Amino acid sequence: MKRLKERIVKDGKVIGTEILKVDNFLNHQVDVPFIDEIGKAFYELFKDAGVTRILTIEASGIPVAFAAARFFGVPMVYAKKFPNAVKDESAEHLYQSEVYSFTKQASYNIRVTKEYIRPGDKILIIDDFLANGKAAAGLADIVHQAGAEVAGIGIVIEKGFQNGRQTVETLGYRIESLAIVDSMGENGIVFRE
Amino acid sequence: MKRLKERIVKDGKVIGTEILKVDNFLNHQVDVPFIDEIGKAFYELFKDAGVTRILTIEASGIPVAFAAARFFGVPMVYAKKFPNAVKDESAEHLYQSEVYSFTKQASYNIRVTKEYIRPGDKILIIDDFLANGKAAAGLADIVHQAGAEVAGIGIVIEKGFQNGRQTVETLGYRIESLAIVDSMGENGIVFRE
């Protein structure tokens, strides 16, 4: 998505070689018309995938998933995140999965109430960033627990220098990223063609 | 908002006399066209208030604030929440405020990067629930730190049996709630007229 790459170059802040902050339009301040364009781009990519529901994870995935859901005409669900990795074993009304965060060097627990993903659902997973793919894989795990199907994974910005794509493709999912960053640093941001 | 009250009666789950869960359209699964109606209702209430930016708090305020921001044609900003109440004193780029949660009987810290609220901004604060008003007051505190003005506070569901309205009105803010619940329990949900 050309406009996204231009926006990342204009407004993204690169810290070192691994951190890209896009706080002024995507995940702190939110540029609503631009996020709507991103939502529409996901619709164009996945409109033939039979999507019945969109699943993301709080908090930064919510605006993009909300915008996309409008174009698909389906509900959006956001998984809730709990800092303690331990599953709540007494919570029979929840699907839960453990996600390892390389950034924080610790695991967290994600949860979705069972009634919001149904057997037969075709779920489009959407997130703002893909790095190591652990969050996307955790969401896909929840979809499978529900007896539903992953229609695809839509990512706004993929860190192409990390192994997230390999992780989710090995699991057999179609992944589409609107911008793939191959490297960052003093020489600027290099996107994959 | 009549349609909201009807939806709360239809889909809300009352637990005891104080907890109302609206997980199936507002804060876990999100009914996008309905949230857009809510966003439009806030626009109708505050369209003459000169709003330049909308401020909410992660995660459950985001869909409503996003929907409202589209109608106002302004950016949306969400404050980030940190479970540790201690301020990061080294973080000169942040506005921070402490919020006490009665539910959790503990304080947390909310943060907004300084460049996303500017002196002269007229900020509409939006949140999904109002209970004791501490979150809204914390957001208003951040607006004042920034030298900006609170244009108003828009709430989807107010727990009228708690003192949130008094808290924010004492601080001098205009508050508008789309539904005010005066009591809940075995006899159902009673709304304020």
Chai-1 contact restraints between the chains, C-beta under 6 A:
chainA,res_idxA,chainB,res_idxB,connection_type,confidence,min_distance_angstrom,max_distance_angstrom,comment,restraint_id
A,H28,B,T113,contact,1.0,0.0,6.0,A-B,restraint_1
A,Q29,B,P75,contact,1.0,0.0,6.0,A-B,restraint_2
A,Q29,B,V77,contact,1.0,0.0,6.0,A-B,restraint_3
A,Q29,B,Y116,contact,1.0,0.0,6.0,A-B,restraint_4
A,V30,B,M76,contact,1.0,0.0,6.0,A-B,restraint_5
A,D31,B,P75,contact,1.0,0.0,6.0,A-B,restraint_6
A,V32,B,A69,contact,1.0,0.0,6.0,A-B,restraint_7
A,V32,B,R70,contact,1.0,0.0,6.0,A-B,restraint_8
A,E58,B,A59,contact,1.0,0.0,6.0,A-B,restraint_9
A,A59,B,E58,contact,1.0,0.0,6.0,A-B,restraint_10
A,A59,B,A59,contact,1.0,0.0,6.0,A-B,restraint_11
A,I62,B,I62,contact,1.0,0.0,6.0,A-B,restraint_12
A,P63,B,F66,contact,1.0,0.0,6.0,A-B,restraint_13
A,F66,B,P63,contact,1.0,0.0,6.0,A-B,restraint_14
A,F66,B,F66,contact,1.0,0.0,6.0,A-B,restraint_15
A,A69,B,V32,contact,1.0,0.0,6.0,A-B,restraint_16
A,R70,B,V32,contact,1.0,0.0,6.0,A-B,restraint_17
A,P75,B,Q29,contact,1.0,0.0,6.0,A-B,restraint_18
A,P75,B,D31,contact,1.0,0.0,6.0,A-B,restraint_19
A,M76,B,V30,contact,1.0,0.0,6.0,A-B,restraint_20
A,V77,B,Q29,contact,1.0,0.0,6.0,A-B,restraint_21
A,T113,B,H28,contact,1.0,0.0,6.0,A-B,restraint_22
A,Y116,B,Q29,contact,1.0,0.0,6.0,A-B,restraint_23
